[in-house]
Structures are given as structure tokens and as C-alpha cells.
């Protein structure tokens, strides 16, 4: 079964397949765009020291034919044949690239991929989308590189400039006119190598023989016309009965019970008794909307399931499929209600997060201590819970969580929001923030500390349970221990009342402090069903 790579993933070719005669397919497209897809054969210094190993439309094969350009087939925009055991010793890397021919930029491309096929079966695939790029005109998709043994790396790195600039980057020279192809022929159609005895037909499976031989070269079969290859999931599955609407902000999507196959059942589950969907719109703009299906997900599947799930059958893969990582091409992605993924390769801005909130990371990521300054020490001294931050930098993906709290990404576009310091999990370093103090008798520690965020970026707020968003009116009050966030333009006024608390004890007055919120129409507060 094919392995799906993400940017930065690497593996030995021998761990993917025992074959060395491989098919490499590239799929990339965009409205009104034309692409040149090439392969650079580089030396140990990652330079094109021999221009005969620059394989492109005018030079479709290397001298010994270890690298061949085959053209479009099997749903791929361009394809190559790579015979690893015939590559000369001076070639240490094969870099597969795509460049724009004409106007446009890489952010305009649709979903694409680079994949490796051995013996007609796909063994690895790296998918990408245009949202991962900006104004670049070229992209380095994937590399075969020699490090003791041949390995494959999913690169996905944008590059300014077109094919000429990329050629110069690898140490090549741009001629006045592209050299003509060798006289003996154009890009070869498929045929077995002359020295091969009798391999099976192209794309056909090899005859079963004990022991099983290494897969021979073969391209994958052409895809069914109704489903493009770039959108096909790894596991084929029938369409579910009917897609469900995305859940409103804060409402958890209906997840299948453990062991139950998504999409089965006579009717969708009803919401819990007495629960009503919130009438107020989601506060902040979330990337993506909470409960929304990620791009490229199979239609009809419940929210939260990133790939297709087989309609029946058991096994380890089927059991784990509903919990597979969701990669939407966004900087911040909710994996589920309690787990957030941030892609540091997008945006180029570091992330500040609570120390200890990292549960896993991929790629090359550096974690450093970020002092909270005088304001942070003031928060720590007053509340006993100092806001200690770590700074996450590098190229990779970091997964954040804390004690199973519900996580909500809020994207700011120049506006502001105040968040209780206890409810902040992480935020982009590009945001401006400051600590504010609301003093009052009856508040634990003598004051309530909030962080006000302003600017462009995302802040991740954590709540105990599903929050509710209320509009600010002259009669809006909230318990200071339950309020999570409010719009920065709201005015906060202390309002003391005496009531019998559930946890009142002898000698305790039961006094508590409520916060009254005032502001113009459009302001809001966010309250959680929990008291800190």
C-alpha cells in the first residue's frame, strides 16, 4: 500500500520497494498555466557539473538512459523512468522540479503530487496545493539522493524565478537557444531495455514466482475518468449516503463510535437532549472553520475524517484511518477538538506557545525559552500560574494540546481580542500583545489578568467544554472565573454580588465578582461551561 508523505518526509528507497527500475509521475495544473517539468542530475556538491544530466523536454534522456523523460500518461502531467542501479557514480542527487512557462505564480496551482511507482503499483506519494506557495514561479518537488543508499525526500520548496533561474541555481549555464534533441529520437515510448530478457508488459503485474522478484518498471493504470488522480484518496471507498453540514462553531462533529465504520447507520445521530446550535456567528475567523471538511477530503465523510475509510472489513489500517493526520494546506489546522497542528513552513513567522504544550513535531524545529518579561512575572506572582512561553521556529509541523482542553483558532485581521491569560495556548509572534489587570475584591489573587491581542495572525484559545458566544448588551454579566474572551472594544465593569456557591464552606461569605460588559452592537463575549 502506498505511503503518503508530507513536506520534509524522507525514507530509504529499499524501505519503499525492492525494485530499482522506477516510474516517477508528477501531476501539476492550474487554470491558464503551462509547466516545464524537469529532472536535474547533481553531483556531490549539488551542482549540475554535467549538463547531459539535465533531463527536460529538449533532452529526454541521460547518456546511459538511467533517467528518461516519458511524457504525460496514467493521469500524470509528466513522467520519468529512473533506473537507480544504472546511474553513474558521479551523480548523487536527482531533483525533480516544476517551473512556470509564461505568466503566473505557484499559488495558482491546484492540488498536485509527485509519486513513485514500482511494477505498476504506487509505493509513495507526496501531495501539495497552491496554498503552500506565494509568488514563486518554480518549485522543487522531490529528490532522490544518495546517502550510503538511495533515498527519497519530499521537498515542496518554492523558488523565485523560472527555469533559467533554477538552472543557474544548480550551476548550469543558460544558452541563447535550447539545444536540439539527439538525432536518434524523441522521448521514447515505453519499451523494455535491450538487455532485459523478458519482463512483463507495461503496467501488468509480474507472474507469481517463488521467491517474489523485485518489481520491474511499470506505470500505473490510467485512472477512472470520473475521478482525477490528484484528488483520489489512498484507499478507494464508495460515496457515503449524504454529506453532513459543517458543525457550527464550538459544536463537536458527530464521530463514529469505536470500531464503527463512518457512513453506516440508518440515520445520523441527533444532538444531545436540550442542545441548541448557537445563533451567534463564530467569533474570529478560523483557518479552517471548526468542523469544516479539509480540502481534498472524500465527499460525504463525517467531519474530522481526513481520508476515505473502507466500507467494510477489519484490520489495523481500517481501525486507525479515522484518526489520520489532517493536512489542509493551512498554517493552523484542527486535528480534532483537543489537538492543534501548526505548519511553521507557512508564513515564516515563529509561534509562541505555552511551555509543555508540544505533544509531537515533524521536521527541523527549534524550541527556545521565551521570557514573559515583567508583565509575565506580575501574572505569575499574583495568580501562581506564570505565563511561561516557548518559541517555536524552523521548518516543520508542531502539534499542540493541553490536558484535553477544547482548542479554537481565532484569526485576527487587524482587529483585537482580549483573552483570559489562563485560556491562551499559542499565538503567532506577529501579533502585538500586552497583559491587562482587572482588580477587584473577591477575585482569586485579587485580580483577573487578560492578554489583549492586536494585528494580523492567529491566537489559539483553550476552553473547558464547548463555549457559548453572546452579544454584548447593557445587561450582560459573566462570572469572572468562567469568562474566556471578549472583543477588545468592550468595556468591562466590576459588579459584586453575594450568592451561595456550591463550594461554600463555614466561614466563607460566598461572595463572588461578576463582570458587566458594555459596548456598541457587534461586540461579544465567550463563556465556557466551567469555573476555573
Backbone torsions as a table, in degrees:
resi	resn	phi	psi	omega
1	UNK	NA	139.8	-175.4
2	UNK	-66.3	141.9	173.9
3	UNK	-93.9	139.3	179.1
4	UNK	-102.7	120.1	-179.9
5	UNK	-95.9	155.2	167.0
6	UNK	-116.8	169.5	-177.1
7	UNK	-54.8	128.4	179.7
8	UNK	96.4	-13.2	179.3
9	UNK	-70.8	142.6	-179.7
10	UNK	-137.0	154.3	177.7
11	UNK	-162.6	153.7	172.4
12	UNK	-70.0	141.0	176.7
13	UNK	-60.4	-36.3	-179.0
14	UNK	-66.2	-22.6	175.8
15	UNK	-80.0	-18.2	179.9
16	UNK	-92.8	-39.1	-178.4
17	UNK	-160.1	152.7	175.4
18	UNK	-84.9	-8.8	179.8
19	UNK	-78.3	156.1	176.3
20	UNK	-121.5	-8.4	176.9
21	UNK	-101.1	98.4	-165.1
22	UNK	-114.7	152.6	172.8
23	UNK	-106.0	129.4	178.2
24	UNK	-117.2	119.1	-179.9
25	UNK	-112.9	141.4	178.2
26	UNK	-125.9	129.4	175.4
27	UNK	-121.1	120.5	178.5
28	UNK	-152.9	135.8	-177.9
29	UNK	-158.1	161.1	177.3
30	UNK	-165.4	152.3	-177.4
31	UNK	-62.0	120.3	178.2
32	UNK	73.8	11.2	-176.9
33	UNK	-106.4	147.0	176.0
34	UNK	-123.5	139.0	-173.3
35	UNK	-123.9	146.1	167.6
36	UNK	-108.5	120.9	-178.9
37	UNK	-110.7	124.1	-170.6
38	UNK	-134.6	168.1	174.7
39	UNK	-130.8	127.4	177.9
40	UNK	-104.7	121.4	173.7
41	UNK	-91.1	109.8	-170.6
42	UNK	-109.1	155.0	179.7
43	UNK	-87.2	-168.0	-176.7
44	UNK	-64.8	-23.2	177.6
45	UNK	-93.4	11.7	-179.4
46	UNK	58.5	42.1	177.2
47	UNK	-123.7	150.7	177.5
48	UNK	-84.8	76.5	-177.3
49	UNK	-74.7	-19.3	178.2
50	UNK	-129.2	107.3	-174.2
51	UNK	-69.5	-6.3	175.4
52	UNK	-70.7	-12.5	179.7
53	UNK	-104.4	20.2	167.5
54	UNK	-96.4	102.4	-173.1
55	UNK	-99.2	117.4	-178.5
56	UNK	-151.6	-169.7	-170.9
57	UNK	-62.2	-25.9	-179.2
58	UNK	-98.1	-5.0	177.7
59	UNK	-142.9	83.7	-166.4
60	UNK	-79.9	-0.4	178.7
61	UNK	-158.4	157.2	176.2
62	UNK	-82.5	166.2	-175.0
63	UNK	-54.8	-44.0	-177.5
64	UNK	-93.6	7.1	177.1
65	UNK	63.6	29.2	174.3
66	UNK	-77.0	-20.6	176.4
67	UNK	-128.1	122.8	-177.6
68	UNK	-132.7	139.0	174.4
69	UNK	-91.7	122.7	-173.4
70	UNK	-104.3	-20.0	-178.5
71	UNK	97.7	-175.9	-178.3
72	UNK	-76.7	133.1	176.4
73	UNK	-168.1	160.7	174.7
74	UNK	52.3	35.4	179.0
75	UNK	83.3	0.8	-179.5
76	UNK	-95.5	140.7	176.3
77	UNK	-64.9	-38.2	177.6
78	UNK	-148.8	153.0	-179.6
79	UNK	-142.8	155.2	-179.0
80	UNK	-132.9	156.9	169.1
81	UNK	-116.2	123.4	-177.7
82	UNK	-121.5	119.5	177.4
83	UNK	-108.0	99.3	-169.9
84	UNK	-63.5	-38.3	-176.2
85	UNK	-76.9	1.9	176.0
86	UNK	-112.1	-2.3	178.8
87	UNK	-71.1	130.7	-177.9
88	UNK	-64.8	160.2	-173.1
89	UNK	-66.1	-23.7	-177.4
90	UNK	-80.8	-6.0	178.0
91	UNK	-100.2	118.4	-176.9
92	UNK	-110.6	-11.5	-178.7
93	UNK	-152.0	141.0	171.0
94	UNK	-116.3	115.2	-178.2
95	UNK	-107.1	117.2	179.7
96	UNK	-94.7	126.9	-172.5
97	UNK	-131.0	159.5	172.7
98	UNK	-132.8	130.5	-179.4
99	UNK	-129.3	150.3	179.1
100	UNK	-79.9	135.1	175.0
101	UNK	-107.1	95.6	-175.6
102	UNK	113.6	-162.3	-176.5
103	UNK	-74.6	158.3	177.0
104	UNK	127.3	179.3	177.3
105	UNK	-149.8	161.5	-171.0
106	UNK	-68.1	-19.4	178.2
107	UNK	-68.2	-11.5	-178.7
108	UNK	-89.4	-6.9	-176.4
109	UNK	-76.7	153.3	175.6
110	UNK	-87.9	-170.4	177.6
111	UNK	-60.4	133.7	179.5
112	UNK	-141.9	-175.8	-178.3
113	UNK	-164.3	166.1	163.4
114	UNK	-128.0	135.9	-175.9
115	UNK	-139.7	159.3	177.2
116	UNK	-118.0	131.9	-179.6
117	UNK	-122.9	133.7	177.3
118	UNK	-126.3	124.4	179.3
119	UNK	60.8	30.8	179.6
120	UNK	84.8	-0.6	-179.2
121	UNK	-118.5	133.3	179.6
122	UNK	-70.9	129.0	-178.1
123	UNK	-110.9	-25.2	177.6
124	UNK	-154.1	148.6	-178.0
125	UNK	-147.9	132.4	174.1
126	UNK	-116.9	116.0	-178.5
127	UNK	-101.3	149.6	-179.9
128	UNK	-146.4	165.7	176.0
129	UNK	-135.3	164.9	179.7
130	UNK	-66.3	-20.5	179.7
131	UNK	-66.8	-14.1	179.0
132	UNK	-81.5	-7.3	-176.2
133	UNK	-125.3	169.7	178.6
134	UNK	-124.1	-101.6	-175.3
135	UNK	-98.8	10.0	-178.9
136	UNK	-64.0	151.3	178.0
137	UNK	-113.1	3.5	177.5
138	UNK	-148.2	158.1	177.7
139	UNK	-146.2	133.3	173.0
140	UNK	-88.8	111.4	-169.1
141	UNK	-82.5	-53.1	-176.1
142	UNK	-159.5	158.3	-176.8
143	UNK	-128.2	139.1	157.6
144	UNK	-96.2	125.2	-179.8
145	UNK	-136.7	149.6	-175.4
146	UNK	-99.3	114.4	174.9
147	UNK	-139.0	88.0	-169.0
148	UNK	70.5	-53.6	175.7
149	UNK	-131.8	167.2	179.1
150	UNK	-72.7	136.7	-179.3
151	UNK	-133.0	165.3	177.0
152	UNK	-123.9	138.2	178.1
153	UNK	-129.4	133.6	172.2
154	UNK	-84.3	115.6	-171.8
155	UNK	-97.3	-64.9	178.0
156	UNK	61.9	38.3	-177.0
157	UNK	-103.9	124.2	177.4
158	UNK	-72.3	156.1	-176.7
159	UNK	-143.7	126.7	178.5
160	UNK	-70.8	143.8	-178.3
161	UNK	93.7	168.9	-178.6
162	UNK	-98.8	-149.8	-176.2
163	UNK	-64.8	-38.7	179.7
164	UNK	-63.1	-43.3	179.3
165	UNK	-65.8	-37.0	178.7
166	UNK	-67.9	-38.9	178.0
167	UNK	-63.1	-42.4	177.3
168	UNK	-65.7	-35.0	178.7
169	UNK	-60.7	-34.1	179.5
170	UNK	-90.0	10.2	175.4
171	UNK	86.2	10.8	178.8
172	UNK	-87.4	171.9	179.5
173	UNK	-115.7	138.9	179.4
174	UNK	-93.7	119.9	-179.1
175	UNK	-83.2	163.8	177.7
176	UNK	-61.1	-38.3	-178.5
177	UNK	-137.7	140.0	-177.6
178	UNK	-62.6	136.7	-179.4
179	UNK	-65.5	147.4	179.4
180	UNK	-73.3	156.8	179.3
181	UNK	-70.2	155.8	177.0
182	UNK	-55.9	147.4	-173.7
183	UNK	-64.9	-23.0	-172.8
184	UNK	-75.9	-2.6	174.8
185	UNK	155.1	164.7	176.4
186	UNK	-89.3	-162.4	-178.8
187	UNK	-58.6	124.4	-173.3
188	UNK	-72.1	140.1	168.3
189	UNK	-74.6	170.1	-173.8
190	UNK	-66.6	133.7	172.4
191	UNK	-159.0	144.2	178.6
192	UNK	-65.0	148.7	176.4
193	UNK	-56.3	151.2	-175.2
194	UNK	-60.9	-33.8	-176.1
195	UNK	-82.8	-9.1	-179.5
196	UNK	-73.9	144.3	-175.3
197	UNK	-78.3	-65.0	-178.7
198	UNK	-158.4	70.7	178.2
199	UNK	-72.3	161.1	178.5
200	UNK	-67.8	166.2	-179.3
201	UNK	-62.2	160.0	-175.4
202	UNK	-58.9	125.0	176.5
203	UNK	81.3	-9.3	-179.2
204	UNK	-85.0	143.7	179.1
205	UNK	-68.6	146.2	179.6
206	UNK	-68.7	148.4	179.4
207	UNK	-64.4	136.6	-178.7
208	UNK	-64.9	124.0	179.4
209	UNK	-139.5	136.1	173.9
210	UNK	-89.2	128.9	-7.8
211	UNK	-78.0	165.6	-177.0
212	UNK	-67.0	121.9	-179.4
213	UNK	-75.0	164.0	175.0
214	UNK	-64.7	145.6	-178.0
215	UNK	-63.6	141.2	177.3
216	UNK	-92.3	170.3	-177.4
217	UNK	-65.2	135.8	176.6
218	UNK	-169.4	138.5	177.6
219	UNK	-85.3	155.9	178.6
220	UNK	-69.6	155.7	176.5
221	UNK	-65.0	154.0	179.3
222	UNK	-63.3	143.1	-178.1
223	UNK	-73.9	161.8	174.5
224	UNK	-63.9	140.3	-173.8
225	UNK	-64.3	-24.1	-175.4
226	UNK	-80.4	-7.4	-177.7
227	UNK	-137.6	113.3	179.9
228	UNK	-63.4	151.6	-178.0
229	UNK	-64.7	-35.0	-174.3
230	UNK	-71.4	-14.5	178.9
231	UNK	-107.1	-0.9	-176.9
232	UNK	-74.2	130.1	175.9
233	UNK	-72.1	165.5	-178.9
234	UNK	-63.2	-37.8	-177.8
235	UNK	-111.5	124.3	179.9
236	UNK	-72.8	139.2	179.8
237	UNK	-147.6	148.0	176.9
238	UNK	-69.2	160.5	177.9
239	UNK	-66.7	139.7	175.7
240	UNK	-71.4	162.2	-175.8
241	UNK	-55.5	-46.9	-178.3
242	UNK	-161.7	135.0	178.5
243	UNK	-69.1	144.2	177.5
244	UNK	-94.1	148.5	178.9
245	UNK	-68.1	148.0	178.3
246	UNK	-59.4	143.7	179.4
247	UNK	-70.3	145.1	176.2
248	UNK	-66.7	169.4	-175.0
249	UNK	-55.6	132.1	173.9
250	UNK	82.4	-14.8	-178.4
251	UNK	-88.4	124.9	-175.7
252	UNK	-68.3	138.3	175.8
253	UNK	-68.2	155.5	-179.4
254	UNK	-74.4	114.0	179.8
255	UNK	-97.5	145.5	177.1
256	UNK	-68.2	150.4	175.3
257	UNK	-67.4	159.4	-177.3
258	UNK	-59.2	125.5	179.4
259	UNK	89.1	-10.0	-179.8
260	UNK	-89.0	137.1	-178.9
261	UNK	-79.8	126.7	178.4
262	UNK	-60.1	146.2	177.4
263	UNK	93.6	-12.5	179.4
264	UNK	-93.2	166.1	180.0
265	UNK	112.0	154.1	-175.4
266	UNK	-76.3	-34.1	-176.7
267	UNK	-150.2	150.6	178.0
268	UNK	-66.1	152.2	-178.4
269	UNK	-68.4	140.1	177.9
270	UNK	-80.5	154.2	176.9
271	UNK	-66.1	160.5	179.7
272	UNK	-56.3	153.8	-176.2
273	UNK	-58.2	129.6	175.9
274	UNK	84.9	-4.8	-176.8
275	UNK	-84.8	130.9	178.9
276	UNK	-118.0	141.3	176.2
277	UNK	-66.0	140.5	-178.1
278	UNK	-65.0	136.1	-179.4
279	UNK	-79.1	-27.9	-177.5
280	UNK	-74.2	146.1	177.7
281	UNK	-69.0	161.5	-180.0
282	UNK	-60.3	139.7	176.5
283	UNK	-82.1	134.3	-177.3
284	UNK	76.1	168.3	175.6
285	UNK	-108.5	123.0	-173.0
286	UNK	-100.0	136.6	175.3
287	UNK	-109.8	98.7	-3.9
288	UNK	-89.2	175.6	177.1
289	UNK	-56.2	135.8	-177.5
290	UNK	-59.9	125.2	-179.0
291	UNK	89.7	-4.1	-179.1
292	UNK	-80.1	144.6	-179.5
293	UNK	-71.0	133.0	177.1
294	UNK	-65.5	152.6	176.7
295	UNK	-59.7	142.8	177.7
296	UNK	85.1	-3.8	-179.5
297	UNK	-77.6	146.8	-177.6
298	UNK	-61.3	129.0	-179.7
299	UNK	-61.0	146.0	176.5
300	UNK	89.3	-7.3	-179.5
301	UNK	-86.6	151.1	-179.7
302	UNK	-64.2	151.4	176.2
303	UNK	-58.9	142.8	179.4
304	UNK	98.0	-13.4	177.6
305	UNK	-101.5	106.1	-169.7
306	UNK	-74.7	-23.3	-176.9
307	UNK	-131.9	170.0	178.1
308	UNK	-65.4	145.5	179.1
309	UNK	-119.1	133.4	-178.5
310	UNK	-60.6	147.3	-175.3
311	UNK	-71.3	-16.8	-179.5
312	UNK	-159.4	176.2	178.0
313	UNK	95.7	162.1	-178.8
314	UNK	-120.4	-174.7	179.6
315	UNK	126.9	164.2	-177.3
316	UNK	-62.4	-43.5	-176.6
317	UNK	-64.4	-42.6	-179.5
318	UNK	-65.6	-34.6	-179.1
319	UNK	-70.3	-34.6	-175.9
320	UNK	-90.8	-14.7	-173.5
321	UNK	-57.2	-40.6	-178.4
322	UNK	-64.0	-16.4	-175.7
323	UNK	-107.5	19.3	-178.3
324	UNK	-68.6	150.1	179.7
325	UNK	-58.3	137.0	178.1
326	UNK	-102.0	115.1	178.0
327	UNK	-113.7	106.9	-174.3
328	UNK	-99.3	-2.8	-174.5
329	UNK	82.6	3.6	176.9
330	UNK	-95.8	161.2	178.7
331	UNK	-68.5	-44.3	178.7
332	UNK	-112.3	129.7	-178.6
333	UNK	-137.4	126.7	174.7
334	UNK	-77.8	116.8	175.8
335	UNK	-77.3	-36.6	171.1
336	UNK	-161.5	-167.4	-175.3
337	UNK	-66.9	-25.0	-173.4
338	UNK	-112.0	2.7	-174.4
339	UNK	-134.7	129.4	-177.8
340	UNK	-119.4	139.2	178.6
341	UNK	-117.1	128.9	175.9
342	UNK	-119.6	130.6	179.9
343	UNK	-98.6	106.1	-177.3
344	UNK	-70.9	-17.7	179.9
345	UNK	-72.2	-15.5	-179.4
346	UNK	-101.0	128.9	178.5
347	UNK	91.6	-30.4	178.7
348	UNK	68.3	18.0	-178.6
349	UNK	-108.5	131.7	176.0
350	UNK	-62.7	163.3	179.4
351	UNK	-119.8	136.6	173.5
352	UNK	-103.1	127.8	-177.4
353	UNK	-138.4	158.8	176.7
354	UNK	-60.7	138.6	175.6
355	UNK	-62.2	134.4	179.8
356	UNK	89.6	-1.9	-178.3
357	UNK	-86.2	-11.1	178.5
358	UNK	-75.4	126.0	177.3
359	UNK	-108.0	-20.6	178.5
360	UNK	-169.1	153.7	172.0
361	UNK	-148.6	158.1	178.7
362	UNK	-127.2	146.4	177.7
363	UNK	91.0	-163.7	-179.4
364	UNK	-99.4	99.9	-176.6
365	UNK	-124.5	134.9	177.6
366	UNK	-109.2	135.8	178.7
367	UNK	-115.7	125.8	179.6
368	UNK	-130.0	154.0	179.5
369	UNK	-74.2	133.3	177.1
370	UNK	-115.2	107.9	179.0
371	UNK	-65.3	139.4	-178.9
372	UNK	-82.3	-6.4	178.3
373	UNK	76.3	-170.3	-177.2
374	UNK	-62.1	-40.5	-179.6
375	UNK	-63.2	-39.7	179.1
376	UNK	-66.2	-38.8	178.1
377	UNK	-67.1	-34.4	177.7
378	UNK	-64.1	-42.2	176.9
379	UNK	-61.6	-43.5	-178.9
380	UNK	-65.2	-41.2	-178.5
381	UNK	-68.3	-34.6	-175.7
382	UNK	-82.2	-36.5	-173.8
383	UNK	-107.7	-13.3	-177.3
384	UNK	79.4	3.8	-179.6
385	UNK	-130.2	84.4	-176.0
386	UNK	-68.1	139.8	-179.4
387	UNK	-80.7	87.5	179.5
388	UNK	-95.3	126.2	-174.6
389	UNK	-114.4	152.7	170.1
390	UNK	-119.1	146.8	-177.5
391	UNK	-104.2	119.9	-177.0
392	UNK	-103.5	119.8	179.8
393	UNK	-133.3	165.3	176.2
394	UNK	120.6	-157.9	179.3
395	UNK	-126.2	106.0	-179.1
396	UNK	170.5	-172.6	-178.6
397	UNK	-120.6	134.6	-179.0
398	UNK	-118.0	133.8	178.5
399	UNK	-105.8	129.2	-173.9
400	UNK	-121.7	142.8	175.8
401	UNK	-163.1	163.5	175.8
402	UNK	-155.3	110.1	172.1
403	UNK	52.4	35.1	176.3
404	UNK	68.1	17.2	178.9
405	UNK	-69.2	151.9	175.0
406	UNK	-74.5	135.2	-175.4
407	UNK	-114.8	138.7	-176.1
408	UNK	-136.4	112.4	175.8
409	UNK	-78.8	130.8	179.0
410	UNK	-119.6	117.5	-179.1
411	UNK	-93.8	123.2	178.7
412	UNK	-99.9	136.1	177.5
413	UNK	-122.0	64.8	-179.9
414	UNK	87.7	-9.2	179.0
415	UNK	-92.0	-175.9	-175.5
416	UNK	-133.5	157.8	178.2
417	UNK	-150.3	144.3	174.7
418	UNK	-104.1	131.9	-177.7
419	UNK	-129.1	135.0	173.9
420	UNK	-55.6	133.5	-175.7
421	UNK	-57.1	-31.6	179.9
422	UNK	-70.9	-18.8	-174.8
423	UNK	-99.2	1.8	-179.6
424	UNK	-88.8	125.7	176.5
425	UNK	-102.4	-46.7	-176.5
426	UNK	-162.1	160.9	177.0
427	UNK	-162.4	158.5	176.9
428	UNK	-69.6	139.2	-179.8
429	UNK	-66.9	-17.7	179.0
430	UNK	-68.3	-17.7	179.9
431	UNK	-76.8	142.4	171.6
432	UNK	-86.5	135.0	-177.9
433	UNK	-143.6	151.6	176.3
434	UNK	-148.9	153.6	-179.0
435	UNK	-95.0	131.7	178.1
436	UNK	-117.7	150.4	-175.4
437	UNK	-120.5	127.1	174.6
438	UNK	-112.8	111.4	-175.1
439	UNK	-92.6	149.6	176.7
440	UNK	177.9	142.7	176.1
441	UNK	-69.4	139.1	-178.8
442	UNK	97.8	-15.8	175.3
443	UNK	-81.0	131.6	177.6
444	UNK	-55.0	127.3	-177.6
445	UNK	84.4	-5.1	177.4
446	UNK	86.8	-4.1	-178.2
447	UNK	-161.6	156.4	173.6
448	UNK	-110.6	124.7	-177.4
449	UNK	-104.0	131.6	178.3
450	UNK	-127.0	157.3	175.6
451	UNK	-114.1	125.3	178.4
452	UNK	-99.3	123.8	-179.5
453	UNK	-108.4	140.9	-179.0
454	UNK	-145.3	144.2	175.1
455	UNK	122.2	-151.1	-178.2
456	UNK	-118.8	121.7	-178.8
457	UNK	158.0	-170.0	-175.4
458	UNK	-125.0	137.0	172.3
459	UNK	-120.1	135.4	-179.6
460	UNK	-101.6	120.9	-178.1
461	UNK	-105.0	137.5	178.0
462	UNK	-111.2	142.6	-179.8
463	UNK	-134.0	156.7	170.7
464	UNK	-91.7	105.1	-177.6
465	UNK	84.4	-174.0	-177.3
466	UNK	-84.1	121.5	-177.5
467	UNK	-79.4	170.1	174.1
468	UNK	-125.2	139.8	179.4
469	UNK	-106.4	123.3	-177.4
470	UNK	-119.9	142.3	174.0
471	UNK	-72.8	149.5	179.4
472	UNK	-82.7	124.9	175.5
473	UNK	-130.0	168.9	178.9
474	UNK	-61.1	-16.3	-178.8
475	UNK	-113.2	29.9	-179.5
476	UNK	-95.6	118.1	178.4
477	UNK	-124.5	151.6	177.7
478	UNK	-147.1	144.2	175.2
479	UNK	-65.8	131.3	-175.8
480	UNK	-63.7	-21.0	179.4
481	UNK	-88.1	-10.5	-178.3
482	UNK	-108.5	-20.1	-178.2
483	UNK	-70.0	138.7	-177.4
484	UNK	-106.2	-49.3	-175.0
485	UNK	-157.0	163.4	174.4
486	UNK	-155.6	161.5	179.8
487	UNK	-66.3	143.0	-173.1
488	UNK	-64.3	-23.8	-178.4
489	UNK	-82.5	-5.0	-179.7
490	UNK	-75.1	147.1	175.5
491	UNK	-97.9	133.0	-176.7
492	UNK	-110.3	128.9	-179.5
493	UNK	-128.4	136.0	178.3
494	UNK	-75.8	139.5	178.4
495	UNK	-139.9	109.0	-177.6
496	UNK	-90.0	138.1	174.9
497	UNK	-139.7	161.2	176.3
498	UNK	-114.1	125.1	178.1
499	UNK	-146.0	160.5	178.9
500	UNK	-84.2	114.8	-179.5
501	UNK	-85.5	156.1	177.9
502	UNK	-61.3	-33.2	-176.3
503	UNK	-101.7	22.9	178.9
504	UNK	-65.9	145.3	-178.5
505	UNK	-135.7	163.8	-177.8
506	UNK	-55.6	132.3	-179.2
507	UNK	91.7	-11.4	179.2
508	UNK	-94.7	131.0	-174.3
509	UNK	-76.2	-17.1	-175.7
510	UNK	77.7	8.9	-177.8
511	UNK	-71.8	138.5	177.6
512	UNK	-136.9	168.0	-178.9
513	UNK	-120.5	124.4	172.9
514	UNK	-101.5	156.1	176.8
515	UNK	-109.7	129.0	175.2
516	UNK	-99.8	134.6	-176.5
517	UNK	-113.8	135.0	177.2
518	UNK	-131.8	149.8	178.3
519	UNK	170.9	170.9	179.6
520	UNK	-70.6	161.8	176.7
521	UNK	-56.1	140.1	-176.7
522	UNK	107.8	-17.4	176.7
523	UNK	-80.1	158.8	-173.5
524	UNK	-148.7	164.3	168.9
525	UNK	-132.6	155.6	179.1
526	UNK	-122.1	125.3	-176.7
527	UNK	-125.1	138.8	178.2
528	UNK	-102.4	154.1	179.5
529	UNK	-83.3	54.8	-174.6
530	UNK	-162.9	143.4	175.5
531	UNK	-110.5	126.6	-178.6
532	UNK	-63.0	NA	NA
